[in-house]
Amino acid sequence: MFALVTLSSVIADSRPGPDEKQSGSSEMTGIRLITPRISDETTIPWRVVLEDFSGGRTGNAVQLEWTTSHEVQNQGFEVQRASSGSHGWERLTFIPGIGQSDMEQRYLFDDRNAPPEDLRYMLRILGIDGTIQYSRIISVPAGSVLRSFIISSSAPAYAKLYEAEIELDANVPVTLHLLDYAGNILVRTLNASELSKGMNTIQIDCSKLPSGSYEAIVYTPHERFSRTLTIK
């Protein structure tokens, strides 16, 4: 039987306080992995056995899922996230644990404010008695911010004017170039220009180009898309 917990994200500060120092810690990718100890010879078993922790993108959100097979005095889970644009880890939310269980428990969390970039997530597991555990760190690759990219003629054929319709899911810098099939850049329409979320219409002036087929390429911070443009 599963216990299902689902919450939306609320961003708050997650920096550890000075009273959270634990003994028996080790360093791994900048995160302390803590095994509470009574002495150097005796180790207290983990209060929470985490069987699985995974995440993936669903539209504009990231859905995290994890299961436990054993919980003792489990207060709950702090969900934390880090990205290339953040300084360290940020606390997204707190999800209460079952507390005491020897049955498999399943938890879900939707990060609805996930930026479209490479992200890392981890769980900070808090015990009722003050013990702290950390999960392994998982990575979720950047998502696509480009919803559509269409090129059409905006004037009579002899004018050689075209429109690129670029629909985005977020405000991002965009580069738009027109190349020949040898890879030479012939027209630089946008050069890392900030475009707004939604539909953007950009005019491409091909009046100086001879008839033929060309490649229109759109670059976002993490993606590259191309369309064929044929000038008659």
Secondary structure, DSSP 8 states (H G I E B T S, - for coil): -------B---B-----GGG--SSEEEETTEEEE--BSSSS-B---SEEEEEEEEEEETTEEEEEEEEEEESSEEEEEEEEEETTSSS-EEEEEEE--SSBSS-EEEEEEETT--SS-EEEEEEEEETTS-EEE---EEE-----EEEEEEEE-S-GGG-EEEEEEEESS-EEEEEEEE-TTS-EEEEEEEEEEE-SEEEEEEEE-TTS-SEEEEEEEEETTEEEEEEEEE-
